[in-house]
Amino acid sequence: MSRGRHAQPPLRLTRRGRIVRDVVIGALVLALPLFATQLSVAFFTVVVWAGQFAGLTA
């Protein structure tokens, strides 16, 4: 991998870049519990439906 004369410093973010990064990380942290709740509710619903379907077809 050839690097030019002007090698990039390792991830020096500008002020705006840091703000964007922090906002994205904050949004992900806030969304993760909600996403996990939705997933568990969906999984539970599928299990209940499968149980009802198995009961009806048995």
SULTA-V231579 format. One record per residue. N is the residue number from 1. SS is DSSP state (~ for helix, > for strand, _ for the rest). PHI is phi in whole degrees, 0 to 359 (none if undefined). OMEGA is omega as a letter, one per 30 degrees, with the letter a starting at -180 (none if undefined). Layout:
N	SS	PHI	OMEGA
N	SS	PHI	OMEGA
This chain:
1	_	none	a
2	_	271	l
3	_	247	l
4	_	290	l
5	_	296	a
6	_	264	a
7	_	288	a
8	_	288	l
9	_	291	a
10	_	293	l
11	_	43	l
12	_	270	a
13	_	274	l
14	_	285	l
15	~	301	l
16	~	295	l
17	~	298	l
18	~	294	l
19	~	297	l
20	~	299	a
21	~	298	a
22	~	295	l
23	~	295	a
24	~	296	l
25	~	297	l
26	~	298	l
27	~	296	l
28	~	295	a
29	~	297	l
30	~	288	a
31	~	281	a
32	~	300	l
33	~	298	l
34	~	297	l
35	~	298	l
36	~	296	l
37	~	296	l
38	~	300	a
39	~	297	a
40	~	292	l
41	~	295	l
42	~	297	l
43	~	297	l
44	~	299	l
45	~	298	l
46	~	297	l
47	~	296	l
48	~	296	l
49	~	299	l
50	~	296	l
51	~	295	l
52	~	295	a
53	~	296	l
54	~	295	l
55	~	293	a
56	~	288	a
57	~	269	a
58	_	288	none
